[in-house]
Amino acid sequence: MIVGANGLLNACGLFVGLLIILALNVLFTFAFPLLTSLFGFYGAMAARLLLGACQGPVTSIIAASMYFWVLPTDLTSMYALVNIGGGIGTAASAILAGKMIAAGYSWKAVYVVDGSLMVTVLIIYFIFGDDDPEGCSKLKINRLRPFRFSNLISEDERQLIIQSRLTQKSEEKRSVPWKKLIFSKDIWIFSIAWFFATFSCKFSNGHGVV
């Protein structure tokens, strides 16, 4: 998922790439009840796999985009905020779904509401999103987006962000140290902790707390 998203971002840029991923999230959320109704279990599995493939890279892409927009001293706080927001969104979605089902709405209506909320996010991102403070993107659709972030920040803010970056942009392509990543103790500790944290959350949502 991450590899495919990286290729998309390299080809289209941060703004367009993430816009496409968000649009696919909307599409597959709306498609879930349709595919499930048409093809049953296999339709549900296909829709869930497609949705997961789109949702999976989003948090990592947002984290990577912070390099262009956030001061180094604020990176940890902002990344924590993104993760907290994701958790709150998951919990809120589950609570909303439970309330709707309890009120007599069909499970399909839950996906319609979730998809509609995603459309709202997509529109907000289209209006305000941008590649970087420099406003490097020369997209023709930028004429329709006068409120994008690079137009809203002051020149002092722009220069502060640019000059605070730990490293500057480089055209040099570097190889990924896969061996170090695979055998990194820190990565394994984080991955195992994340696995059990996610498993506990999903188990509690699905079966309730005993």
Order of alpha helices (4+ residues) and beta strands (2+ residues): alpha-alpha-alpha-alpha-alpha-alpha-alpha-alpha-alpha
